[in-house]
Amino acid sequence: MHLRDLPAGELPRERLIMHGAAALSDAELLAILLRTGRTGENVLEVARGIVARFREVGLSEILAMPPAEFACIPGIGMAKAATVLAALELGRRAQNTAKIRPRIREAQDVAQLLRPRLSAEKREHFLVLPLSAKNEVLMVADVSVGTLTNTLVHPREVFEPAIRCGAAHVILVHNHPSSDPAPSTEDHRLTRVLKEAGALLGIPVTDHVILGGDAFFSFSEEGLL
């Protein structure tokens, strides 16, 4: 069967777009990289053959092979070998990088992490830090950029990144361009709204840190959460 004869919902690229990369088999992911098959075999069949070839040692063993040797596998060639090797190396580097994550123990850690990013901003930026159960920062998500005096923030935009990366809890962060980190009435209101939303979602808000100049304000450390 030609790959084009498969139903659209079974094509690797379409399945990735619909369901995410994690839903695909090793052969389907490899088929997306290879793009084309060879005479007598469609790309998915070629990919399955390669996966079977490395089943005992694992696909990571490809990185240990000389590129020219991998390219000699039927259906590969130098161009496809370069694509696959680049993807595997990028995945390896991404995995290594992901192991080194900032850990938040107190509001001071938040200030040190984000002050370089926000200190020169002339408008308010609202960010969310989704954290793991070990208080590791899973990502820094920009939620909203406002005017000099206010920021428009919706719970949907705040918690979507946290849900996406499986966060155990979140810390809210925004800056005051005035350099005064004291919370406004609107800051208090927004904190209450987002705390209630987090409680409903099972992703608690454990702090809201406001950065202003060299100072910061922590709702948690002030006993306001």
C-alpha positions in Angstrom: 0.0 0.0 0.0 1.2 3.5 -0.9 1.3 6.0 2.0 -1.1 8.2 0.0 -3.6 5.4 0.1 -3.9 5.5 3.9 -6.9 7.4 5.4 -5.9 11.0 6.3 -6.3 10.3 10.0 -3.7 7.6 9.8 -1.0 9.6 8.1 1.9 10.3 10.5 2.1 14.1 9.9 -1.6 14.5 10.2 -1.7 12.3 13.4 1.0 14.5 14.9 -0.9 17.7 14.2 -4.1 16.2 15.6 -2.8 14.3 18.6 0.7 15.6 19.4 4.1 14.0 18.9 3.8 11.8 22.0 0.9 9.9 20.3 3.1 8.6 17.5 5.1 5.4 17.3 8.9 5.5 16.7 8.3 4.5 13.1 5.7 7.2 12.5 8.1 9.9 13.9 10.9 8.6 11.8 8.7 8.5 8.7 8.0 12.2 9.1 11.8 12.9 9.1 12.4 10.6 6.1 9.5 12.1 4.1 9.9 9.6 1.2 10.3 5.9 0.9 12.1 3.9 -1.8 11.2 1.6 -4.7 8.8 -1.0 -3.4 8.4 0.5 0.1 6.5 3.6 1.3 8.2 5.8 3.8 6.3 4.2 6.8 7.5 0.8 5.7 11.1 2.0 5.5 10.8 3.6 8.9 9.5 0.4 10.4 12.4 -1.5 9.0 14.9 0.9 10.6 13.1 0.7 13.9 13.2 -3.1 13.8 16.9 -2.9 12.9 17.7 -0.9 16.1 15.2 -2.6 18.4 17.8 -4.3 20.5 20.1 -1.4 21.0 17.7 1.5 20.7 17.4 4.4 18.2 20.0 6.4 20.1 22.6 4.1 18.8 22.3 5.8 15.5 24.2 8.8 16.9 27.1 6.5 17.6 27.3 5.4 14.0 29.4 7.2 11.4 27.0 9.2 9.3 28.1 7.5 6.1 27.4 4.1 7.6 23.8 5.1 8.6 23.4 6.6 5.1 24.1 3.1 3.6 21.0 1.6 5.1 18.5 1.0 2.2 16.1 3.9 1.9 18.3 6.4 3.8 21.0 8.1 1.8 23.1 11.1 2.9 20.4 13.7 2.9 18.0 11.7 5.0 20.8 10.5 7.3 21.7 14.2 8.0 18.1 15.0 8.8 17.7 12.0 11.2 21.0 12.6 12.9 20.3 16.3 13.4 16.9 15.5 14.9 18.3 12.9 17.3 21.1 15.2 18.4 18.7 18.1 19.0 16.5 15.8 21.1 19.5 14.7 23.1 20.5 18.3 23.8 16.9 19.3 24.7 16.7 16.4 27.1 20.0 17.4 28.8 18.9 21.1 29.0 15.6 20.2 30.5 17.3 18.6 33.5 18.8 21.9 34.5 15.8 23.9 35.8 15.7 26.8 38.2 14.2 25.9 41.5 12.1 28.4 43.4 12.3 28.3 47.2 11.3 31.9 48.0 10.2 35.1 46.4 13.8 36.3 46.2 14.5 33.4 43.7 11.7 34.7 41.5 13.1 38.2 41.6 16.6 37.0 40.7 15.2 34.9 37.8 13.0 37.6 36.2 14.5 41.0 37.2 16.9 40.9 34.3 14.0 40.3 31.9 11.7 42.9 33.3 13.8 45.7 34.8 14.0 47.8 31.6 10.4 47.4 30.6 8.3 50.5 30.3 4.9 48.6 30.4 3.5 46.1 32.7 4.2 42.5 31.8 2.3 39.6 33.4 4.0 36.2 33.5 3.2 32.9 35.0 5.8 30.3 36.3 4.3 26.8 36.2 6.3 24.8 38.8 6.8 21.0 39.4 6.1 19.3 42.7 9.8 19.9 43.4 9.4 23.7 42.8 11.3 23.5 39.5 10.4 26.1 36.9 8.9 24.2 34.0 8.6 27.3 31.7 8.3 31.1 31.8 5.0 32.0 30.1 4.3 35.6 28.9 0.6 36.1 29.5 -0.1 39.8 28.9 1.5 43.1 28.1 -0.4 46.1 29.4 -0.1 49.9 29.5 1.9 51.9 32.0 -0.8 51.5 34.6 -2.6 48.2 34.0 -2.5 44.8 32.4 -5.4 42.8 31.0 -5.2 39.2 32.3 -7.7 36.3 31.8 -7.5 33.1 33.9 -7.6 31.0 30.6 -4.3 32.5 29.4 -2.8 32.2 32.9 -3.5 28.5 33.4 -3.3 27.2 29.9 0.6 26.9 30.0 0.4 25.3 33.5 -2.1 22.7 32.2 0.0 22.1 29.1 3.2 21.3 31.0 1.5 19.4 33.9 2.4 21.9 36.6 1.7 21.2 40.3 1.3 24.8 41.1 2.0 28.3 39.7 3.6 31.6 40.8 2.2 34.8 39.2 4.7 37.6 38.4 4.4 41.1 37.0 6.4 44.3 37.1 5.6 47.8 38.1 7.4 50.2 35.7 7.0 52.9 38.4 9.6 51.0 40.5 7.2 50.8 43.4 6.3 47.1 43.9 3.4 47.9 46.3 0.2 46.1 45.1 -2.6 48.2 43.7 -6.3 47.5 44.4 -6.5 45.8 41.0 -3.5 43.6 41.9 -5.3 42.4 45.0 -8.5 41.7 43.0 -6.7 39.9 40.3 -4.8 37.7 42.8 -8.1 36.7 44.4 -9.7 35.8 41.1 -6.7 33.8 39.9 -6.3 32.0 43.3 -10.0 30.9 43.0 -9.5 29.8 39.4 -6.4 27.8 40.4 -8.3 26.1 43.2 -11.1 25.0 40.8 -8.5 23.6 38.4 -6.4 21.9 41.1 -3.4 24.1 40.2 -2.9 26.3 43.3 -1.5 29.8 43.1 1.3 29.7 45.6 2.6 33.3 45.2 2.2 36.5 43.3 5.4 38.5 43.1 5.5 42.1 41.9 8.9 43.4 40.8 9.6 47.2 41.0 13.1 48.5 40.6 15.4 46.7 42.9 12.6 45.7 45.3 9.8 43.2 45.1 6.5 42.4 46.9 5.4 38.8 47.7 1.7 38.1 48.4 2.7 34.8 50.0 5.4 36.2 52.3 3.1 39.0 53.3 0.4 36.5 54.3 -2.0 37.6 51.6 -2.5 34.2 49.9 
